């Protein structure tokens, strides 16, 4: 039996300290609410209405909204909106794939509401920002009354929409690596239409230290990540490993595409088919590798 | 007609209510504040077919707070009257489709009504189901009668086998189209209130007198006891032609039992799951052409999926078979059309009404024939286009046929031949391009003898008793965004010599306006607008005035009697069309349209992009060119959605992608500007030579798109919609099934 809407208590902490204290007490029954672009849709289903507390995070904006350089990393506060990301000159210089993800994210109205922290915590395998963040070596910082801890994004999801954060922890920021020298980057989202669509396949990549040699192109470093092709957004470690192992040419490219297609685990669902996703993910990688060959 | 220059016809005044619609001031049914209003919801079947065992109310719920209605609450027969009277108002024992209404619940607020619905446990025994056309034809599961066929129509002309004998090329191919959702912005909504012994229904509906007839039949009432008011309408597209009758009866049952007004407004998911859609189709065409590429024989076997109840399916089928040959002359024709029953929600009226399915098949077949004959699609159509003096499949001799005109004008504007040749050259890059065209014709107004039965009426009232001359048009035709109020004002003002704001169109309220016939079939301007023009001319004649007389002259002429009321009735002879043999004049006018579409396909992702659309449409006369262009652009967008985006995904007969993020309609970013050329032949059956153009634009979009895609990818597609997944599949694994040459 579900409780009615009026039985939910809304808590509105005005500081981060207060918020983590509240979570220490009632975290197991609380749903933190940021922009609400996922949760308000979910709440239309009566069975998904919150049962205890909604933790309205709006009061934490002064502490958790903003994009800045912290040491050698770019730190994005959890309440930074997708629109902030789209218009950040710092991110345009340091994290182009993330800006590209923001560009095709929902609609203007959604981008104004949705936060990067919400996108990370919602953890949809089809989330636009997550493959970009994975390709940028993102780490997330969680805070509880016991202190902070940092988790690499690639190990943040235990399973389909199950982040490893504990109920007492609040996501406070995401840190990504600064752009290396001469990066070659890509973010491609394939969806059923050009706006307001949920991804069928996403592939994000960043390569650097890419050098043309006599027999082919040497990829020093590469990060690849994909969305909508498994239960969680995926860093493609195996594909990366193959691509670093030898000089890039047609043979290695074909091998990498084959590895990618076996590394991902897409399914048939209402948006697309496993076969299409596997096919297109591979072709997106071919495209990216083609741009490496051209730009090296 | 006078030689006088037009003052208002052909102008583009702002649409009536445009400002209110854009600013949100317009009051739709869900906006109406009615004291004491309760909210109604519907308990629906979770399965496609079975027997209701029991509906158990949760004993822990306080049922005194709500009102429940089931079939036992009906005052008479449990039938929603339409063509076959086969659809129950509420399922009683048998369930025949998913989301079939079983019980109604009303409560002081919607949340409580929904809560009560969750506390009803519907127990059932499921039975085997038939959900595809092939299931229906096999008839192992009997949904309707012994063979699941609601209606069959045959057309025969000439000698088919002689035609095939004369052919040098003969092809036979199958085509399939899926369902399509109307997706009006405003979902279905109705408020019912019993005021004394009068039932008042306010709703989002196209046809006030259809709703009145249904409510009268169910409750056994006289006409004046059922007052139906069409609210501001947030789109219809046929989806609010017959369905509102069911919703009105449901709301009225709840209101009667609750003793207070009840509102029922569907949410988007319920609207998509439970209401009517475009009929899925399966069509086999066998066609022969001679050495010059001219059709010698055409045999079409078309099957529509009607869903679980008949609704308007026989009429949809009629239009489908009458459009099966598209805009081409062919001496020997046999068309067999059937509409079959399946355990899916009933399909119904949707802009195009059977024609888009038939025309997709025939136009795609014309491309296949052209390829076989070594002709380009344009030349193929030039050789076959109907011309004045030609006859259609029913033997209707065309006095006017603009097929060749619209074809040439569109082809020139799109530079079709050069682009087609360019894209015929080898393409190897990551983007492949193609351009395709379609040529179609669309029958305007009701099919066959329909208008003779309807006898649409309209009243024009001129009142000079006050300080101002009041001129009012009273019609039951509704304005669902197609601009009825604006164009009717233009017509009356043009003829009477008034300014637009000197003419008023009365509210669509059965207490105030006569039955002008339903607002469907591209008939409103052509037929009912014709009555406006006739009434205005009749008024001038009886006052002894010339056309364009003006307000002052009208006031003077009316001075003696004060007021003049003219009633016009549309009564064409019923003998023009033989419904038993499908011979004769199927429509008073045919419109013609050529649509040209250019696409690019990204070979990395198999995503198509529509880069250009050019269309030339024979509209007879554009009373308001802005409205006409808007209708054409909107219709083409809807047709391209049908072709490339919109896929109703069904599981065991139930739509499973019933929301905006899974049922994909194109946005402005997915469509290029649509370039519209109006062909004004001035030879339509409507006022000033206008034709009906509400539906025609939808017809040609899908085949033009598919034709372009086929060129880009050097294949062909015979099933709609063509999704990127289908493109990828055809590219990698050409199958001899649904995507061969």
Interface residues (C-beta under 8 A of the other chain):
Chain A: X4 X5 X46 X188 X190 X192 X193 X194 X195 X196 X197 X198 X201 X270 X271 X272 X273 X275 X276 X279 X280 X283 X284 X286 X287
Chain B: X111 X114 X115 X118 X430 X604 X605 X606 X607 X645 X649 X656 X657 X661 X662 X664 X666 X667 X669 X670 X723 X724 X725 X728 X729 X732
